[in-house]
Amino acid sequence: MFLAMTETATAAVQWGVVLGVCLAAAIWDLARRRVPNYLVVPVFLGGLAWGAFVGGIGGLGSALAGSVLLSVPYVLLFATAGGGAGDAKLMAAIGAWLGVVSGLLALAGVSVVAVAVGVAVAVRKRQVATLVMKMSEVARWTAGAVGLARKEAVKPDLGTADTIGTIPYAVVIAVGVCLAGAVSLLRQI
């Protein structure tokens, strides 16, 4: 038997869990510069179980699709630009809890915050031109990788953590998810 809850109550539980894990991950990332598996793996599995519990096989499918949707960009960043694997796993766990629709909102919130932080860091370090150049390289490479460009682009050289500096990205994820959660819950009212 599936759990009978109002849409608002279900959303409140989902966003509550996601915001809690994001806060824990942000604190952990600030302190240790990593997001541990023992934090995100149980949350991921719990999200799959929650999806199945409240929505049956369709809910489980949405949880899996949300997980893939949110994690793929971060897996690509991990593979190509030196992003953290913990960030990708955190996004997978978030997607498992939120599913596709709310997951897209969370991904948009994280993206907005990431762009704002990237621009702020570039301005502070007086590297705006470098940021624009690297982002255009990423756009050309992505277009070539997905077949949108006729000419194959060379994989962009985004530098390494040692040359460009790093930020604890779980903080960016937490702020972006807070923004998206506020928007989502306000829409419910």
Backbone bond lengths (Angstrom), bond angles and torsions (degrees), N, CA, C in turn:
res aa  C-N    CA-C-N  psi(-1)  N-CA   C-N-CA  omega(-1)  CA-C   N-CA-C  phi
1 M - - - 1.451 - - 1.526 108.72 -
2 F 1.299 115.53 136.51 1.445 120.51 -179.08 1.517 110.24 -87.77
3 L 1.319 115.28 152.51 1.452 121.64 -178.96 1.530 110.05 -69.00
4 A 1.325 116.14 129.29 1.464 120.81 178.19 1.524 108.14 -98.84
5 M 1.323 116.32 104.66 1.463 122.46 178.79 1.517 107.43 -134.68
6 T 1.315 115.67 155.12 1.455 118.19 174.09 1.519 108.46 -68.63
7 E 1.322 114.86 159.88 1.464 119.90 178.89 1.533 111.02 -61.39
8 T 1.319 116.36 -37.64 1.463 120.76 179.65 1.521 111.08 -66.49
9 A 1.331 117.21 -42.39 1.467 120.49 179.57 1.528 110.68 -66.29
10 T 1.317 116.50 -41.50 1.464 120.57 178.05 1.526 110.36 -61.49
11 A 1.336 116.53 -46.09 1.467 120.59 179.44 1.521 110.95 -62.69
12 A 1.320 117.13 -39.18 1.466 120.45 -179.99 1.525 111.16 -63.58
13 V 1.323 117.31 -41.02 1.473 120.76 178.09 1.526 109.55 -65.44
14 Q 1.337 116.30 -47.99 1.465 119.89 -178.28 1.523 111.40 -59.67
15 W 1.321 117.17 -51.87 1.452 120.32 -178.52 1.527 111.23 -66.40
16 G 1.330 117.15 -34.34 1.465 120.09 177.75 1.519 112.16 -61.71
17 V 1.337 115.89 -46.27 1.466 119.84 178.10 1.521 110.44 -63.10
18 V 1.331 116.50 -46.28 1.467 121.09 -177.82 1.528 111.03 -62.87
19 L 1.318 117.06 -44.74 1.465 119.58 179.18 1.525 111.04 -64.58
20 G 1.322 116.97 -38.52 1.467 120.29 177.71 1.518 112.60 -62.86
21 V 1.326 116.95 -45.76 1.465 119.37 -179.66 1.519 110.60 -69.21
22 C 1.341 117.10 -34.51 1.470 119.20 177.11 1.519 111.21 -64.97
23 L 1.314 117.17 -41.10 1.464 120.57 177.74 1.532 110.52 -62.67
24 A 1.323 116.59 -46.31 1.467 120.14 178.42 1.525 111.37 -61.73
25 A 1.334 116.94 -42.93 1.471 120.80 179.98 1.524 110.89 -65.33
26 A 1.327 117.04 -39.44 1.468 120.52 179.80 1.520 110.82 -64.47
27 I 1.316 116.39 -44.29 1.467 119.96 178.47 1.529 110.10 -63.03
28 W 1.312 116.66 -44.50 1.463 121.27 179.59 1.529 110.51 -62.66
29 D 1.325 116.59 -43.68 1.462 121.08 -178.89 1.527 111.30 -66.07
30 L 1.318 117.16 -38.81 1.465 120.30 176.49 1.527 111.31 -62.67
31 A 1.325 115.69 -41.21 1.465 120.22 -176.32 1.533 113.12 -78.76
32 R 1.336 117.01 -38.92 1.471 119.74 -171.09 1.522 114.87 -123.49
33 R 1.321 117.27 -1.92 1.467 123.03 179.52 1.526 113.44 59.77
34 R 1.329 115.65 37.15 1.455 121.26 174.67 1.517 108.95 -160.23
35 V 1.329 115.67 161.19 1.458 122.38 175.13 1.525 106.18 -116.37
36 P 1.325 117.63 114.65 1.465 119.89 -172.10 1.536 113.67 -75.29
37 N 1.321 114.60 146.80 1.463 120.94 177.21 1.524 111.62 -60.87
38 Y 1.326 117.33 -35.90 1.461 118.35 -176.67 1.525 112.13 -70.37
39 L 1.321 117.35 -7.85 1.463 120.61 171.09 1.528 110.34 -90.60
40 V 1.326 117.60 -48.63 1.465 120.32 -170.33 1.529 114.27 -85.24
41 V 1.313 118.94 -31.99 1.469 119.65 -177.19 1.534 111.49 -64.95
42 P 1.338 120.25 -47.24 1.467 118.07 177.18 1.535 112.76 -63.45
43 V 1.324 116.97 -33.46 1.465 120.01 178.16 1.535 109.75 -67.26
44 F 1.326 116.32 -41.82 1.472 120.58 176.72 1.525 110.28 -58.95
45 L 1.319 117.01 -50.39 1.468 120.90 -179.36 1.524 111.23 -63.79
46 G 1.325 116.29 -38.15 1.463 120.36 176.62 1.522 111.70 -63.43
47 G 1.331 116.80 -37.64 1.458 120.63 177.50 1.518 112.06 -64.29
48 L 1.333 116.71 -40.63 1.464 119.87 176.44 1.530 110.49 -64.00
49 A 1.328 116.36 -43.90 1.466 120.55 179.26 1.530 110.59 -63.72
50 W 1.331 117.03 -43.32 1.463 121.17 178.51 1.531 110.40 -60.39
51 G 1.321 116.65 -46.43 1.461 120.52 179.67 1.524 111.43 -57.31
52 A 1.336 116.75 -44.38 1.464 120.74 179.07 1.529 111.07 -68.19
53 F 1.317 116.48 -37.09 1.462 121.18 -176.99 1.526 111.76 -68.07
54 V 1.328 117.48 -42.01 1.464 119.73 -177.51 1.524 113.04 -90.85
55 G 1.328 118.32 -20.61 1.466 119.43 -175.12 1.504 116.07 -132.25
56 G 1.315 117.89 8.06 1.459 119.93 -179.70 1.513 111.79 65.74
57 I 1.309 115.86 -148.50 1.464 120.25 -177.18 1.529 110.81 -65.97
58 G 1.334 117.34 -34.03 1.464 120.71 176.58 1.523 111.62 -65.22
59 G 1.326 116.19 -38.71 1.461 120.66 177.53 1.513 111.68 -66.65
60 L 1.332 116.20 -39.56 1.460 120.40 176.53 1.528 110.06 -64.68
61 G 1.327 116.56 -41.38 1.469 120.46 177.80 1.516 111.81 -62.16
62 S 1.329 116.16 -41.22 1.467 119.93 178.43 1.522 110.76 -65.55
63 A 1.326 116.52 -39.21 1.466 120.45 178.28 1.531 110.78 -63.03
64 L 1.328 116.26 -44.40 1.467 120.06 178.81 1.529 111.34 -65.95
65 A 1.323 116.72 -43.18 1.463 120.15 179.43 1.526 110.71 -64.88
66 G 1.320 117.62 -41.67 1.462 120.82 177.58 1.508 111.50 -62.43
67 S 1.312 115.94 -39.03 1.460 120.78 179.17 1.529 111.06 -62.80
68 V 1.314 116.28 -46.00 1.463 120.59 179.47 1.529 110.33 -65.75
69 L 1.314 116.18 -45.86 1.460 121.59 -178.01 1.523 112.18 -57.88
70 L 1.319 116.92 -44.16 1.462 119.95 -177.58 1.522 112.83 -78.92
71 S 1.318 117.93 -29.51 1.463 119.18 -175.07 1.528 113.98 -85.54
72 V 1.332 118.12 -28.94 1.467 120.45 -174.85 1.529 113.13 -55.87
73 P 1.346 119.98 -46.92 1.472 117.24 178.97 1.532 112.65 -59.81
74 Y 1.307 117.17 -33.78 1.463 120.35 -177.74 1.525 111.81 -81.11
75 V 1.320 117.14 -28.15 1.461 120.10 171.97 1.529 108.84 -66.20
76 L 1.337 116.60 -41.75 1.466 120.23 177.19 1.525 111.22 -63.70
77 L 1.332 117.48 -41.73 1.468 119.78 176.13 1.520 111.29 -62.66
78 F 1.322 116.57 -40.48 1.465 120.78 177.85 1.528 110.37 -61.86
79 A 1.330 116.06 -44.01 1.466 120.37 -176.08 1.523 113.37 -74.11
80 T 1.340 117.05 -30.85 1.459 118.78 -172.17 1.516 114.91 -110.64
81 A 1.324 117.38 -28.45 1.465 118.33 -170.26 1.524 113.56 -125.67
82 G 1.303 117.79 8.44 1.457 119.38 176.73 1.513 114.73 81.06
83 G 1.335 117.40 19.58 1.464 119.46 174.50 1.522 109.63 -66.62
84 G 1.304 115.94 170.98 1.459 119.98 -177.71 1.513 112.92 -87.85
85 A 1.322 115.93 140.87 1.462 120.32 176.04 1.523 110.63 -68.32
86 G 1.320 116.85 -30.98 1.460 120.15 177.79 1.514 111.89 -62.83
87 D 1.328 116.89 -35.69 1.462 120.97 177.33 1.529 110.33 -64.30
88 A 1.325 116.89 -42.19 1.469 120.99 178.16 1.526 110.51 -63.41
89 K 1.318 116.75 -41.96 1.476 119.60 179.47 1.520 111.25 -69.01
90 L 1.324 117.34 -36.06 1.464 120.53 176.25 1.528 109.81 -63.02
91 M 1.319 117.63 -43.71 1.464 120.62 178.58 1.529 111.35 -64.82
92 A 1.342 117.70 -35.05 1.465 120.56 176.21 1.529 110.37 -63.65
93 A 1.317 116.69 -42.03 1.469 120.58 178.99 1.524 110.87 -65.11
94 I 1.333 116.88 -41.49 1.463 121.50 177.78 1.525 109.55 -61.11
95 G 1.318 116.41 -45.87 1.465 120.87 179.42 1.511 112.94 -62.32
96 A 1.328 117.01 -36.01 1.462 120.37 178.49 1.531 110.46 -63.16
97 W 1.300 117.39 -39.02 1.461 120.81 179.72 1.517 112.70 -76.20
98 L 1.337 117.89 -38.15 1.456 120.40 -172.64 1.520 114.37 -91.64
99 G 1.330 117.95 -21.18 1.457 119.46 -176.41 1.521 110.91 74.93
100 V 1.309 115.71 -167.57 1.461 121.12 -172.29 1.528 112.54 -73.74
101 V 1.319 118.12 -53.27 1.467 120.63 -171.65 1.524 111.26 -66.30
102 S 1.315 117.56 -54.86 1.462 120.02 178.57 1.524 110.93 -68.39
103 G 1.322 116.66 -29.42 1.458 120.58 176.97 1.519 111.69 -63.13
104 L 1.337 116.82 -40.35 1.466 119.98 176.53 1.523 111.15 -62.91
105 L 1.313 116.99 -37.83 1.459 120.83 176.61 1.532 110.24 -63.41
106 A 1.328 116.15 -43.43 1.466 120.06 178.05 1.526 111.00 -63.61
107 L 1.324 117.15 -42.97 1.465 120.90 179.22 1.526 110.62 -62.18
108 A 1.324 116.73 -39.67 1.464 120.42 177.02 1.528 110.82 -64.35
109 G 1.330 116.95 -43.54 1.466 120.27 178.74 1.517 112.11 -61.44
110 V 1.325 116.38 -44.32 1.473 120.59 178.90 1.522 109.99 -64.47
111 S 1.321 116.84 -40.06 1.469 120.39 -179.86 1.522 111.64 -63.67
112 V 1.323 117.12 -43.00 1.471 121.15 178.75 1.529 110.26 -60.61
113 V 1.328 116.34 -46.30 1.464 120.04 -179.72 1.525 110.36 -66.15
114 A 1.330 117.73 -39.66 1.471 121.01 179.80 1.524 111.38 -62.57
115 V 1.324 116.80 -43.04 1.464 119.99 178.28 1.526 109.91 -63.63
116 A 1.330 116.46 -44.96 1.468 119.86 -179.99 1.527 111.25 -60.62
117 V 1.321 117.27 -43.60 1.466 120.95 179.31 1.523 110.19 -66.62
118 G 1.337 117.27 -42.80 1.464 120.45 178.74 1.513 112.57 -59.95
119 V 1.321 115.88 -44.14 1.468 119.80 178.58 1.527 110.16 -66.27
120 A 1.318 117.63 -43.00 1.468 120.76 179.86 1.529 111.50 -60.93
121 V 1.331 116.01 -43.49 1.470 119.74 178.91 1.525 110.18 -65.47
122 A 1.345 116.88 -42.19 1.471 120.15 179.65 1.526 111.23 -63.45
123 V 1.318 116.80 -41.10 1.468 119.99 178.63 1.522 109.66 -65.47
124 R 1.328 115.70 -44.97 1.475 119.63 -179.25 1.525 111.79 -60.95
125 K 1.321 116.46 -39.34 1.470 120.67 -179.51 1.525 112.49 -90.43
126 R 1.318 116.11 3.65 1.474 122.41 -178.30 1.530 111.42 55.43
127 Q 1.337 114.59 48.33 1.455 120.74 -179.44 1.531 111.62 -127.26
128 V 1.324 117.13 34.60 1.459 120.76 -178.36 1.529 110.82 -62.01
129 A 1.326 117.79 -42.64 1.462 120.80 -179.90 1.533 110.26 -62.18
130 T 1.318 116.97 -39.82 1.462 120.99 177.93 1.525 110.50 -64.13
131 L 1.327 116.58 -41.75 1.469 120.66 178.14 1.519 110.96 -60.87
132 V 1.313 117.35 -46.39 1.465 121.27 -179.71 1.529 110.33 -62.80
133 M 1.320 117.15 -42.90 1.459 120.80 179.88 1.529 111.00 -63.01
134 K 1.309 116.84 -45.78 1.464 120.02 -178.48 1.526 111.21 -67.01
135 M 1.326 117.54 -37.13 1.453 119.96 178.87 1.525 111.15 -67.93
136 S 1.329 117.58 -35.25 1.467 119.22 176.95 1.530 110.03 -69.48
137 E 1.333 117.70 -34.96 1.463 120.70 175.22 1.522 110.24 -62.72
138 V 1.328 116.72 -42.76 1.465 121.03 179.36 1.528 109.84 -63.64
139 A 1.322 117.68 -42.80 1.467 121.35 179.71 1.525 111.08 -62.52
140 R 1.341 117.39 -44.34 1.472 120.45 178.72 1.520 111.01 -63.98
141 W 1.332 116.98 -43.35 1.457 120.53 -179.33 1.525 110.49 -65.31
142 T 1.325 116.93 -42.47 1.464 120.48 179.89 1.516 110.49 -63.47
143 A 1.334 117.30 -43.84 1.461 120.88 178.26 1.525 110.87 -60.48
144 G 1.318 117.13 -41.23 1.466 120.33 177.02 1.508 112.20 -67.76
145 A 1.322 116.98 -38.56 1.468 121.24 -177.69 1.523 111.74 -67.19
146 V 1.324 117.57 -34.55 1.463 119.92 -178.83 1.525 112.77 -96.46
147 G 1.330 116.75 6.17 1.445 121.28 173.82 1.516 114.93 84.26
148 L 1.324 118.46 13.89 1.458 120.94 179.37 1.523 112.28 -83.69
149 A 1.306 116.25 -21.42 1.466 119.91 -179.83 1.530 108.51 -105.69
150 R 1.303 116.50 144.95 1.462 120.44 -179.41 1.522 111.52 -77.11
151 K 1.305 116.03 -31.67 1.450 120.89 -178.04 1.529 108.31 -99.54
152 E 1.310 116.15 132.17 1.458 118.71 -179.43 1.522 110.46 -71.52
153 A 1.307 114.82 126.91 1.463 120.31 -178.50 1.522 109.77 -87.29
154 V 1.309 115.13 150.72 1.453 121.73 176.92 1.525 107.97 -81.41
155 K 1.323 115.51 138.39 1.464 119.70 178.97 1.527 109.55 -55.20
156 P 1.332 116.52 130.29 1.471 119.05 -176.54 1.515 112.44 -67.59
157 D 1.317 115.49 144.81 1.458 121.61 173.99 1.519 107.21 -94.94
158 L 1.318 115.73 100.39 1.457 120.23 -177.26 1.515 112.51 -92.38
159 G 1.293 116.40 5.55 1.460 119.45 -178.47 1.525 109.76 82.58
160 T 1.289 114.71 -172.41 1.460 120.04 178.10 1.517 108.76 -122.62
161 A 1.307 115.13 170.25 1.465 119.44 178.82 1.523 110.64 -57.59
162 D 1.328 116.99 -31.52 1.459 119.78 -179.29 1.528 112.42 -69.98
163 T 1.342 116.98 -31.90 1.455 119.11 -175.62 1.518 113.27 -92.52
164 I 1.313 118.39 -28.52 1.459 119.25 -176.14 1.525 112.76 -108.49
165 G 1.294 118.62 -7.73 1.453 120.94 -178.81 1.521 110.26 81.87
166 T 1.288 116.36 157.67 1.460 120.29 -179.71 1.517 109.90 -130.05
167 I 1.304 114.00 157.69 1.445 120.35 171.36 1.521 106.95 -125.98
168 P 1.311 117.73 152.12 1.465 119.15 175.89 1.531 108.96 -70.39
169 Y 1.313 116.76 98.03 1.460 122.19 -168.61 1.522 113.35 -66.96
170 A 1.322 117.98 -21.29 1.471 119.06 176.69 1.521 110.70 -61.89
171 V 1.328 117.39 -25.29 1.472 121.14 175.36 1.524 109.40 -67.48
172 V 1.327 117.30 -44.12 1.461 121.57 177.11 1.532 109.81 -61.03
173 I 1.327 116.33 -44.28 1.461 120.70 178.33 1.525 110.21 -60.34
174 A 1.325 117.16 -45.35 1.468 120.71 -178.81 1.523 111.77 -61.81
175 V 1.320 117.66 -44.40 1.467 120.75 -179.76 1.529 109.66 -65.79
176 G 1.319 117.41 -43.91 1.465 120.77 179.09 1.511 112.58 -63.17
177 V 1.321 116.86 -40.05 1.465 120.79 178.51 1.528 110.29 -69.37
178 C 1.327 117.63 -37.17 1.476 120.11 175.22 1.523 110.27 -60.39
179 L 1.311 116.72 -44.15 1.464 121.43 178.03 1.526 110.55 -60.19
180 A 1.322 116.34 -48.53 1.472 120.69 -179.32 1.527 111.19 -65.77
181 G 1.328 117.06 -39.66 1.462 120.40 179.02 1.507 111.86 -63.58
182 A 1.323 117.09 -40.44 1.465 120.80 178.05 1.518 110.26 -63.02
183 V 1.326 117.58 -43.72 1.463 121.50 178.28 1.525 110.17 -61.72
184 S 1.323 116.61 -46.30 1.456 121.14 -178.46 1.517 112.44 -62.95
185 L 1.314 116.25 -47.35 1.462 119.28 -177.99 1.528 111.62 -70.32
186 L 1.319 118.64 -32.40 1.469 120.79 175.23 1.533 111.42 -66.45
187 R 1.323 115.94 -34.03 1.468 119.53 177.19 1.529 110.83 -66.35
188 Q 1.327 117.64 -27.78 1.459 122.44 -178.66 1.527 112.03 -73.84
189 I 1.326 115.95 -23.54 1.468 119.70 -174.30 1.510 110.66 -77.58
